[in-house]
Amino acid sequence: MRKLLFAILLIFPVIVMAQNWDYIRESGEYYYGVGYGSNEEEASERAIADLVSMIATNVSTEFQYLMDEQNTNGQLEHKSRVHNCINTYSNSTLMNVEKWVVGKEPNIQVRRYIKRSEMAKIYEDRETKARDMVKIADEALRKSKIDMALQYYYWAYSLVRSVQRPTMVRDAEGNVLVNWIPLKIESILSDISVKFDKRDGDCVDLLFYYNDSPVSSLEFTYSDGRTDCLGSAKDGRGMIEMIPGYKTDTYHINIEYEYKGQARGDAEMQSVLGVISKKIFKNAEILVKEDAKAETTQATPVMTGVNLMPSEQQVVQKKDDYVDIIAKVAETIRTKNYSGAYKYFTLDGLEMYNKLITYGTGRIVGTPNIKYFKGANGNVVARGLQMSFSFKSGTKKTFVEDVVFTFDKDKKIKNVAFGLGDIAENDILCKYAPGWKDETRELIMEFMESYKTAYCLKRLDYIRSIFADDAIIIIGNVARPRSKQASNQERPVSLEGQNVIRYNRYSKDEYLRNLERCFKRNEFINIRFSNNEVQWLEKYDKEELFAIQIGQEYNSTTYGDKGYLFLLVDMTDHDSPQIKIRTWQPNEVAMDKLYNAGNFYRE
């Protein structure tokens, strides 16, 4: 009797499982898929593919037809679009899919299933994410950050096109986003103009404007006579480089708005951009003719819309010697007679100069508009020399950067760095802050310039020297929620219907090891800063601490993103500043969730 009872108990769970699976397949309450493989991961992937196919088949009639689904033969590819859209959910946002493993390796079966009611929630989450991106774009446009506005409007548009009923997605004002966003993007693009400045050999200097004011930052592609290349404009200036000997008086510029490379940190966004057909905006293509040259650029330098007005106390009055030295250094760069400038540098300054002139292929652009500031510790800082830097491995890429020269008391150049850009510079040097000394502002400027330059020029030893041994280093990434519990190093935070931002904390050694690997696999790294908030923590009598929250755009050979950098720096020893806290948060984080000094230092 006991043996019979034992046998029944063994069989009972199998019967129950079979009945449960039969219910899942036959009740009409679930979508499901089955996969087979030699291991669980392989079988699970096949089960997800089967699940996606079932969802696509069932919801195809519920997805709205969009006019841009037509192919060249006029036939609608609706079913293919639906399948692709559902695939974007499977790759990143099908979080509530249950797993049922049957058998053992190497002959294993995996069943994946999800309640049909969950799909409505998933669509709703994506719609919310699109609305949040529109808010980011609106804010960026108000702050004249045109590149960010274009990026987030287009990303929101792509998300809306991938949901079940695009025409039902509206913003708070009632605008149908799938119709309203393209009009907004076209309007922005129509207000962008590009003017010819001058041509020097194969290099062409261009001027970029939005509403007749120089743009702070903008990405674009162009044809160099053979292939498409990448370029970027900064503070109104950009440069393109044609193939050797290519003669033309018309240049084809396409303003970037898709930003596929920036989506690598967001699996959902990357999936959507990969399957939703690109929308072509006619105003994104700009033809620049040499005979349409900007009228005033030869006589006067390009000035941005930012009103940079340092105080008289900040500016050097007796500057003739510095002007003469910078002019001679600039001439050696133009003629590529770099050794002719060596006598104007200290040994440390010369080391930095040599690193800078090997940062891609560099050349001076525009007419220098250099300002001379009183630096910290009796130094003089020259800001305003603009240079372009080209990188030609793979797809050609060009950046424009301000170059900053710091003179010591003997009028020798002791340091060379990249500038922060007019917006960030104006915020630090000129923004109203009661009680701030000019020296305090300059200390912060010089530190941030050196910080940026160290990453661009891959100065790992310098970066190691400015991080305190016990520094708190936190990096946030967009990630889908995990069904398994996060490790001790991760703190998931849900933000207003967007993806989860997962935060990882690193030790100094861990961070530097990761950074070293990053430096090795990238031909170039480029960082741009924008609006920032700086706080000088005056309540600490024995320590000079400042905190800065600053918008940062990161570009490299293999990766790009935008977000917010927070640094808390101990400047007590002016010659040896120490970063106590460094955090990075992606752009998707709500503004009121950004780290600041209050998160770490309290009364």
N, C-alpha and C positions, 0 to 999 in steps of 0.2 A: 504493500500500500504506500509506504514511504517513497519507494522508487518511482511509483506511478505519479505521486504528487510532485516529486522533484522534476520529473520529465515534463509535467504540465507547466510548472513554473518556468522552466527553460523556454518552452514554446510560446508561452503567453506574451512576453514582450515582442517577439517577432510578429505575432498576429496583430498586436496593437499597432506596431510600427507600420505594418502593411496597410491596416485600415486607415491610419492617419494619412499615409501617402495617397491612398485611394481618394480620401476626402479632399486633399489638397488639389489633386488632379481633376476631380469631378464636381466639386462644389461650385465652381465659378467665382470663388472669392480670391483666388490666387493666380498670379503668373508664376510659371515654373520652368526650369530647364534641367537637363540631365547631361552629365559629362563623364567620360571614362578616360583613364590614363594610367600610366605606370607609377605616378605619385599623386599626392593630394592636390598640389598646386596646379599641375597640368590638367587634372580632371576638373578642378574648380573653374579654371579659365574656360574650358569647353562648356561647362554648365552655364556660366554667365553668358557666353555667346548664344547658347540655345535659349536662355531666358530672354535676352534682348530681342532675338528673332521673334519670339512669341509676343512680346510686348508690342513690337513694331507692327506685326500683322494685325493685332487686335485694335490698336489705337489709330491705325492709318486713316480710317474714315473720319476720325474725330479731329485730326490735325487740319488746320486751315490751309488752303492752297494760297501760295504767294506768287505774285506775278513773276518774280525772278527765278521761279523753278523751271521756266521754259528753256529747253536746250536749242541748239541751232536748227533743229528740224521742226521746232514748234511743238514737240511732244513733251507732255508734262512728266517730270521725273519725281513725282510726288512720293511714291513708295520708297524710292532710294533716299530722298531727303529725310523722310520720317525715320528710316532705319539708322541713318547717320546721326540724327538728332538724339535718338534713344541711346546710341552708342556713347555719346558724350556724357550721358547720365551714368552709364555703367562704369565708365572709366574713372569717375570722380565723385559722384554724388548718390549712387544707389547704396545708401548706408544701412538700410534696414533689411537687407537681404539675408535670409536665414540659410544656414548650411546644414546638410544632412549627409554624413559620410557612411557609405555602405561598403563592407569588405575591407581588405588590407592590400597594401602594396605587395607585388607590382600590378595586381589587378584590382583597381579601386574604382568605385562609383561615387560621384558627388552630385547631390541634388541641391539646387539653389532655388529659393522661392521667396516671393514677397506678396503681401496683401495688395490687391488692386487699389484699395483706398489709399495706400501709401503714395501712389503715383501723383495724386492730386497735391499732396503736401510737397512733394519734390518739385513739381512745376511751380508751386507758390513760392518756394524758397528761391528758385532762380529768378522769378519775377521781382522779388524783393531785392535780390542782389543787383539786378539791372537798375532799379530805382535808386539804390544807394550809389551806384556808379554815376548816375546822372547828377546826383547831389555833389559828388566829388568834382565832376566836370564843370558844373555851374560855379563852384567856388574857385576852381582854377581859372576860369574865364574872367571872373571878377578881379582876380589878382594878376591878370594879363599873362598867365602861364599857358601860352597857346598850345604848346606841345602836349601838356598834360590834359588840357581840355579836349583836344582832338582825340587823344588816346581813349579817355574814359567815355566820351560820347559814343565812339565807335564800338568799344567793348560792350557798352550797355545795349546798343543797337543789335549787335551780334547775339547777345544773350536772349533778347526779346524774340528775334527771328527763330530761335531754337525751341521755344516753348509751344505748347499745344495750340493755343489760340492767341497769336501775336496781337491782333487788333483789339483784344480785351484788356491789354496792359496799358494802364494810364498812370500819369504822375499825379501829384497832389492838386495841380491846376486843371486836371481833366484832359490833358493832351494825350492823344493816342501815340505812344512812344515810337512804334514802328513807322509812323508817318512823320512825326515831329522831329525826331533826331536827325534824319537825313537832311531836312531843311536847315537845321541848326548847323550841321557840319558844313554844308554848302555855303551858308552865310559867313561862317568863320573863314573858310578858304577864300571866299571872294574878297575878303578884306586883307589878305596877305599879298604883298607885292615883292618882287625881287628885281633889283637893279644891277646893271653892270657897273663895276668900278674901274678895273684895269686888268690887263693881261700881261704877265711876265713869263715869257717862254711858253711852257705848257700849263702854267698855273693861272687860274682866273679868279680874281677877287670879286665877290658879290656882296650886295647889301640887302638885308632882309627886313621888311617892315610889316607891322600889323596896324591898321588904321593910321598909317603914316608915321608911326613911332617904331624905332628899332625893336625887334623882338628880343626877349631875354634869352630864349632857347628854342630851337626848332630842329627837327630831324628832316632829312630829305634824301632822295636818290637822284642820280643824274647819269647820263650816258657820257662816257669819256671818249666816244668814237668807236669803241669796240664792244663794251659791255656795260652793265649797270653797276654803279658804285654807290657807296654810302657816304653821306656828308652830314655835318651838323653846323648850325649857326649859333653864335653866342654873342649877346649884346650887340646884335645887328649885323654881325659880320660872319661870312662863310667863305669857303674856298673850294674850288673844284680843280681837278688835275686831269688834263686830257692826255691821250696817248702821244708819245713823242712824234712831233711833226704834223699832228692833225690840225688842219686849218678850217676854221668855221667862224662865222660871225653870229651864230645863233646857238644857244645852249638850252637843253631840255632839262627842266627841273620838275621833279614830282614831290610834292609835300607829303611826308609820312603821316598816316593816321591809323594804320592797322596795328603796328607795334607788336608783331608776333613774337619777336625775341624777348620782349619784356614780360610775356606771359609764361615763361618757363617756370616761374615759382608758383603758378596757380594751375594745377592740373585740369580743373574744370574749364577755365578760360582757354587754356592751350588746346583742349579737345574741341571746344566750340569753334575757335578760329581755324582749326584744321579741317573742319567738315562743312562749315557754312560758307557758301560761295562769297568771294570778296565783292563788296559793293564798290563800283567805280564812280568817283565824283569828278565831274569834268573840271571843276575849279582847282583840283589838286595839281593839274598839269600847267606849268608856267613856261612859256618860251621867253628867254631873255636875249635881247638883241644888243649888240655892241653899240649901235647907233642910238639906243635909248639909255645912254649913260646918265647916272645921277649927276645933277648940275653942280652940287657944292662939294663933292667928296674929295676932289683934288686939293681944294684950298683949305677946307676945314675937316677935322676928324669927325668920324661918326660918333655921336653921343646918344646914349640910350635915353629912354623916357624917365629913368630914375634920376631924381634931382640930388646928385651927390655934392653936398656943400659942407666940407670939413671946416672947422673953425680956424681962425687965423693962427691960434696957438698950436694947432696940429700941423700946419704947413711950414716947410722950411723957406725962409725968405732969401737967404744968401745961398743960391743953388747953382751958380755958374759952373763951378768945378764938377759938380755931379752931372749937370747937363752935358758937359763936354765928354765925360767918361762914358756915359750911356750912349751918346751919339757914336763914339768910336767903337764900342762893343757892338752896337747895332750894325755898323758898317762891316765889321768882320763877319757877322752872321750873313748879311746880304751877299757878300763876296765869297763866303765859305772859307775865308782865311782865318779859321778859328784860333790858331796859335797867336795871331796878332793881338788878341785880347788878353792873353795869359797874364801880362804884367799888371793888369788892373784887379787881380783877384788874390785873396789869401789862399793858402793851400786847401782849406775846407771849402772855400768858395769855388775854387777851380775844380775840385772834385764834383761839386753839384753842377757846375757849368758843363762839364764834359758829359755828365749823365743826361742833362737836358738836350744837348745838341745831338745825342744819339737816340732820343725818344722819337722813333719814326723818322720821317723826313721833314725837317722844320724850315720854315721861311717866315719872314716878317710880312704882315699884311697891313694895309691901310697906312694912314699918316699917324705916327705916334702922338698920343696926347698924354704925356707923362706928368704925374703929380709927385711931388717930393714931400714926404711926411717925416715928422720927428718921431723916430722909433724909440723903442725901449732901450734903456741903458746907454743913452747917448748916440744910438745908431741913427742913420738916415735911410728911409725906405723909398725906393722909386717904383711907382706903380703905373701901368698903362701901356706898356709895350705889348702889342698883340702879335701872336705868331700862330700859324697853322701847322699841324702835324699830320702827316699821312702815313698810313700803314698799308702795305700792299700784299701781304700774305692772305690768300683766299680772296674774299671780296674786299676791294679797296675801301678804306674808311678814313675820313678826314675830320679832325677836330680843330677848333679855334680856341686858344687859351691866352689869358693875360699872363705875362711873365713879370715877376717881382724881383728886384735886386735890393739887397740890404748892405749898406756900407757901414764899416766900423769907424772909429774915431780918426783913423789914419786915412780915411777916404779910399779904403780898399774894399772890394766887394767880398763880403764874408759868407753870403748865402744867396742862392737863387731858388725861387719857388714859383709855383703856379698860383695865380690870383683866384679869389673866390667868386668873381663876377660882380657886376655893379649892384645887383639887388642885395646880396649878402654883405657886400662891403658897406653899402649905405646903411643897412640895419645896424651893423656893429659900430661904425665910426660916427654916424650922424643921428641915430634915433635918440629921442629925448629919454634921458635916464638920470634923475636927480642924484647928485653926489658923485657921479662917475668922473674919474680923472682921465685926461687924455692918454696918459701912460697906460692906464688900465685897458682902454679900448685898443691901443696899439699892441699891447701884450697878447690880447685875445686874437687880434687879426694875424699877427705873426705866427702864433701857435697853430691856428687853423690852416694857414697857408702851408706851413711845413707839414702838417698832418696830411692834408690832401696830396701834396707832392710826394710824400713818402710812399703812398699807395700807388700813385701813377708810375713812379720810377722804381718801384719794388725794393725799397730800402728797408729790408727786414731788420737789420741791426738797429736802425734808428727807431723803428716801431717797437722793437723789444725794449729799448731804453726808455720810452715814454710811458709804457704801461707799468703800473705798480705791480709788484709780485703778487699781491692779494687782490688785484683788480676784479671787479664784478663785470662779467661780460655776458650779455644776454642777446640772443638773436632770434627774431620772430620770423616764421615762415607761414604762408598760407598752406593749409593742409586739410584734407577731409577728416572728419571725426573717425576715430578708430573704435572698433567694437571691443578690442581688448583694452585693458586698463593701461594708461600711460605709465612710462617709467618715472622714476623719481626726478629725473632731470627735466621733465616736460610738464608744462602747465597749460592745458588747453583753455582757451577763453572764447566763448561765443559772442560775436559782435553783430547785433542788429540784423540778423537774418543772413549775414554773409558767411563765407566759409570760416571754419575754425582757424584761429591764429595759434600756432603751436610754438612755444618759447623754449629754447634750449639754453642752458647756462653752461659756460665753459670756463675752465681755468686758463690762466695766461698761457701756459705751455700748450694746452690743447688748441687754443685759438691760433697761436703762432704756427703750430704744425699744419693746421688747415690752411692758413694763409700762405705758407711756403709752397704747399701743393698747388694752390691757386695761382701763385706767381709763375710757377714752372710751366703750367699748361696754357697760359695765355700770352700771346704776343704783346698785347697791349691791355692796359687798364686805364680807364678815364673816369674821373669823378667830377660831378658838378654840384655846387651848392646853390640854394635859393633862399627863400624867406626864412628867417630864424628869430628865435627869442633867446636873449642872453640874460642871465641872472648872476650878479656878483653877490656872493654870500658873505655880506659884511659882518654878520653876527659872530663869526669865528675870528676872535681877536688875534690868535696866534697862527692862523693859517689864512692864506689867500686862496679862496676857492671860487671858481666860477662854473656855472652850468649853462650849456647851450643845447637848444633843441632846434635842429636845422633840417630843411628839406634837402634830400640828396638823391641824385640820379647817378646810377652806377652802370658803366658799360665796359665790357671786355670782349675778347675774341669769342668766348664761349657762352657768355651770359650777360643779361641786362635786367635791371629792375629800378624801381623808384620807391622811395619811402622816407622815413624820418630817422635821423641819427640823433642820439642824445649822448652827450659827454659831460662828465663831472670831473674837473681837472684841478689839481692842487698846484697853484702857481707860486707857492711860498718861496721856492728857489727859482728865480726867474731864468736861470741858465739850465735848469733841469726839471721842467714841468712833469707831473705824473698824472696819468689818467687813472682815476679811482673807479669810475663806472663808465661803461660803454654799452649802449643798447641800440639795437636796430629793429625797426618795426616797418612792415610793408605798408604801402599806400592805402590798403584796404581797411586799416585800423581807423576807427572813428577818432576825430580830433580830441575829444574829451577822454580818450583812452590812452593817449600818448604819454610816455614816461616823462617826468620832470623831476626837479630837485626834491619836491615834496614827497615823492615816492620813496626816497632814500634818507633824506635829512629832514628831521622835524624839530620843532621847538622843544 
